[in-house]
């Protein structure tokens, strides 16, 4: 009786699925075999529905991350702005999924996706389905407009997903090096990453995330001009707090210009017009 029970426990497919889920939900079958699971148990798990066959040599648990399943099926890794968004970085726009493939693998052509064949900065493990953060950032710099790439890089630095010193030691391509040189880890949102390069021509001190009157302001221009950028969370109690802080700033002699997402992204000329007129009136100087 005991031996029969032991045999049933040994042949159950549940441990195979549990191991696969713990490994990310999508794995190579050879890794399951190395972990001690026989081909019989893997095939049995597939037959019973606790695993699905993605393609030859790959299996997944039901409900596995759709991006990882698609990457395994196509022989690519999730990268560029798609992986940046998955990591919670600030991405302005994602037109379609972006993936990376080994150099010279011209046969890889997933439908409805942008494929990057550039040689990776950090070597990719053959079993990887997502790119290392350094590769993600390099592809973003080479793929996206400068300001959009800068927002992603600054978001990664702010969240400490990558160290600036480590990036500086790497042989970055020119586009990535240019973004790194302009990146600051202080921007509170991707919108703020757009402001510094757009206002550099004014040759006026522009300091992000300055603490004034008990709160941080997005930008202090000169000595007294404050630029605040509202994202989608500036509603309700947050909005009331912002209004109260604006009043405190004005009583302290600061001038506040508050703008929103649409103005930064789509109507920057209106923001710039207000700022240059404020500077022309000397509102950035202490009096």
FENJO-V611319 format. One record per residue. N is the residue number from 0. RES is the residue in one small letter. OMEGA is omega in degrees with one decimal (none if undefined). Layout:
n->N res->RES omega->OMEGA
n->N res->RES omega->OMEGA
//
This chain:
n->0 res->x omega->-178.9
n->1 res->x omega->-179.9
n->2 res->x omega->178.4
n->3 res->x omega->178.6
n->4 res->x omega->179.0
n->5 res->x omega->180.0
n->6 res->x omega->179.6
n->7 res->x omega->178.9
n->8 res->x omega->-176.9
n->9 res->x omega->-175.9
n->10 res->x omega->178.5
n->11 res->x omega->-177.5
n->12 res->x omega->-176.1
n->13 res->x omega->179.7
n->14 res->x omega->178.6
n->15 res->x omega->179.8
n->16 res->x omega->179.4
n->17 res->x omega->178.9
n->18 res->x omega->-179.1
n->19 res->x omega->179.6
n->20 res->x omega->179.8
n->21 res->x omega->-179.6
n->22 res->x omega->177.7
n->23 res->x omega->176.6
n->24 res->x omega->179.6
n->25 res->x omega->-176.5
n->26 res->x omega->171.7
n->27 res->x omega->178.6
n->28 res->x omega->179.5
n->29 res->x omega->177.3
n->30 res->x omega->175.1
n->31 res->x omega->179.0
n->32 res->x omega->177.1
n->33 res->x omega->179.6
n->34 res->x omega->175.4
n->35 res->x omega->179.3
n->36 res->x omega->-176.6
n->37 res->x omega->176.8
n->38 res->x omega->178.3
n->39 res->x omega->-177.7
n->40 res->x omega->177.6
n->41 res->x omega->179.3
n->42 res->x omega->179.6
n->43 res->x omega->177.7
n->44 res->x omega->177.7
n->45 res->x omega->-179.8
n->46 res->x omega->-178.2
n->47 res->x omega->175.7
n->48 res->x omega->178.1
n->49 res->x omega->170.8
n->50 res->x omega->172.9
n->51 res->x omega->178.8
n->52 res->x omega->-179.1
n->53 res->x omega->172.3
n->54 res->x omega->-178.7
n->55 res->x omega->177.9
n->56 res->x omega->-179.5
n->57 res->x omega->175.0
n->58 res->x omega->179.7
n->59 res->x omega->173.0
n->60 res->x omega->175.5
n->61 res->x omega->-179.4
n->62 res->x omega->178.5
n->63 res->x omega->179.3
n->64 res->x omega->-175.6
n->65 res->x omega->178.4
n->66 res->x omega->-179.6
n->67 res->x omega->177.8
n->68 res->x omega->-179.8
n->69 res->x omega->179.2
n->70 res->x omega->178.5
n->71 res->x omega->-178.8
n->72 res->x omega->-175.8
n->73 res->x omega->-178.6
n->74 res->x omega->-178.8
n->75 res->x omega->171.5
n->76 res->x omega->176.5
n->77 res->x omega->-173.6
n->78 res->x omega->176.4
n->79 res->x omega->-173.4
n->80 res->x omega->178.8
n->81 res->x omega->177.5
n->82 res->x omega->176.3
n->83 res->x omega->178.7
n->84 res->x omega->179.4
n->85 res->x omega->178.9
n->86 res->x omega->-179.8
n->87 res->x omega->178.0
n->88 res->x omega->-176.1
n->89 res->x omega->-179.8
n->90 res->x omega->-178.5
n->91 res->x omega->-175.7
n->92 res->x omega->176.4
n->93 res->x omega->-175.1
n->94 res->x omega->-179.0
n->95 res->x omega->178.0
n->96 res->x omega->177.2
n->97 res->x omega->-178.7
n->98 res->x omega->176.8
n->99 res->x omega->-179.6
n->100 res->x omega->177.5
n->101 res->x omega->178.9
n->102 res->x omega->177.3
n->103 res->x omega->177.8
n->104 res->x omega->-175.5
n->105 res->x omega->-179.0
n->106 res->x omega->-179.5
n->107 res->x omega->-179.3
n->108 res->x omega->177.9
n->109 res->x omega->-178.2
n->110 res->x omega->174.8
n->111 res->x omega->177.7
n->112 res->x omega->172.7
n->113 res->x omega->-177.0
n->114 res->x omega->176.5
n->115 res->x omega->-179.4
n->116 res->x omega->-177.8
n->117 res->x omega->177.4
n->118 res->x omega->-176.5
n->119 res->x omega->175.8
n->120 res->x omega->176.6
n->121 res->x omega->-178.8
n->122 res->x omega->179.2
n->123 res->x omega->174.6
n->124 res->x omega->-178.6
n->125 res->x omega->-179.0
n->126 res->x omega->-176.0
n->127 res->x omega->175.6
n->128 res->x omega->173.7
n->129 res->x omega->-177.9
n->130 res->x omega->170.0
n->131 res->x omega->-175.6
n->132 res->x omega->-179.6
n->133 res->x omega->177.3
n->134 res->x omega->178.6
n->135 res->x omega->-177.6
n->136 res->x omega->179.1
n->137 res->x omega->-180.0
n->138 res->x omega->176.2
n->139 res->x omega->-179.7
n->140 res->x omega->-177.9
n->141 res->x omega->-172.8
n->142 res->x omega->-170.9
n->143 res->x omega->172.5
n->144 res->x omega->-172.0
n->145 res->x omega->-176.1
n->146 res->x omega->178.5
n->147 res->x omega->177.8
n->148 res->x omega->179.6
n->149 res->x omega->179.1
n->150 res->x omega->179.1
n->151 res->x omega->-179.0
n->152 res->x omega->-179.6
n->153 res->x omega->176.2
n->154 res->x omega->178.7
n->155 res->x omega->178.0
n->156 res->x omega->-179.0
n->157 res->x omega->179.9
n->158 res->x omega->178.1
n->159 res->x omega->174.7
n->160 res->x omega->180.0
n->161 res->x omega->179.7
n->162 res->x omega->180.0
n->163 res->x omega->-179.1
n->164 res->x omega->179.5
n->165 res->x omega->178.4
n->166 res->x omega->-178.3
n->167 res->x omega->179.6
n->168 res->x omega->-176.8
n->169 res->x omega->179.3
n->170 res->x omega->-176.1
n->171 res->x omega->171.7
n->172 res->x omega->-172.9
n->173 res->x omega->-178.1
n->174 res->x omega->179.9
n->175 res->x omega->178.3
n->176 res->x omega->179.2
n->177 res->x omega->179.0
n->178 res->x omega->-179.9
n->179 res->x omega->-177.6
n->180 res->x omega->-179.3
n->181 res->x omega->-175.2
n->182 res->x omega->173.8
n->183 res->x omega->-177.3
n->184 res->x omega->-171.7
n->185 res->x omega->-175.8
n->186 res->x omega->-177.2
n->187 res->x omega->177.3
n->188 res->x omega->179.7
n->189 res->x omega->179.7
n->190 res->x omega->-179.4
n->191 res->x omega->179.2
n->192 res->x omega->-179.8
n->193 res->x omega->-167.5
n->194 res->x omega->-174.5
n->195 res->x omega->179.7
n->196 res->x omega->-178.6
n->197 res->x omega->-177.1
n->198 res->x omega->-178.4
n->199 res->x omega->-177.0
n->200 res->x omega->-176.7
n->201 res->x omega->178.3
n->202 res->x omega->177.3
n->203 res->x omega->178.3
n->204 res->x omega->-178.4
n->205 res->x omega->-173.4
n->206 res->x omega->179.0
n->207 res->x omega->171.7
n->208 res->x omega->178.3
n->209 res->x omega->-179.4
n->210 res->x omega->179.8
n->211 res->x omega->175.5
n->212 res->x omega->173.4
n->213 res->x omega->179.3
n->214 res->x omega->173.7
n->215 res->x omega->170.9
n->216 res->x omega->-175.8
n->217 res->x omega->179.6
n->218 res->x omega->169.4
n->219 res->x omega->-178.9
n->220 res->x omega->-174.6
n->221 res->x omega->-177.1
n->222 res->x omega->-170.8
n->223 res->x omega->-178.6
n->224 res->x omega->-177.1
n->225 res->x omega->173.9
n->226 res->x omega->178.3
n->227 res->x omega->-178.3
n->228 res->x omega->-178.8
n->229 res->x omega->171.2
n->230 res->x omega->-177.6
n->231 res->x omega->-176.5
n->232 res->x omega->-177.9
n->233 res->x omega->178.7
n->234 res->x omega->175.1
n->235 res->x omega->-178.3
n->236 res->x omega->178.9
n->237 res->x omega->179.3
n->238 res->x omega->179.2
n->239 res->x omega->178.1
n->240 res->x omega->178.9
n->241 res->x omega->-179.8
n->242 res->x omega->179.1
n->243 res->x omega->-180.0
n->244 res->x omega->176.7
n->245 res->x omega->-179.9
n->246 res->x omega->177.8
n->247 res->x omega->179.9
n->248 res->x omega->-178.5
n->249 res->x omega->177.8
n->250 res->x omega->178.3
n->251 res->x omega->176.7
n->252 res->x omega->177.7
n->253 res->x omega->174.9
n->254 res->x omega->-173.0
n->255 res->x omega->170.1
n->256 res->x omega->-177.1
n->257 res->x omega->-178.3
n->258 res->x omega->-177.4
n->259 res->x omega->-177.0
n->260 res->x omega->-176.0
n->261 res->x omega->179.6
n->262 res->x omega->-179.9
n->263 res->x omega->-172.9
n->264 res->x omega->-170.8
n->265 res->x omega->-175.6
n->266 res->x omega->-177.7
n->267 res->x omega->-177.7
n->268 res->x omega->179.2
n->269 res->x omega->177.9
n->270 res->x omega->-179.5
n->271 res->x omega->179.9
n->272 res->x omega->178.9
n->273 res->x omega->-177.3
n->274 res->x omega->-178.0
n->275 res->x omega->177.3
n->276 res->x omega->176.5
n->277 res->x omega->178.1
n->278 res->x omega->179.7
n->279 res->x omega->178.1
n->280 res->x omega->178.6
n->281 res->x omega->-177.4
n->282 res->x omega->178.2
n->283 res->x omega->179.9
n->284 res->x omega->172.3
n->285 res->x omega->-178.8
n->286 res->x omega->none
//
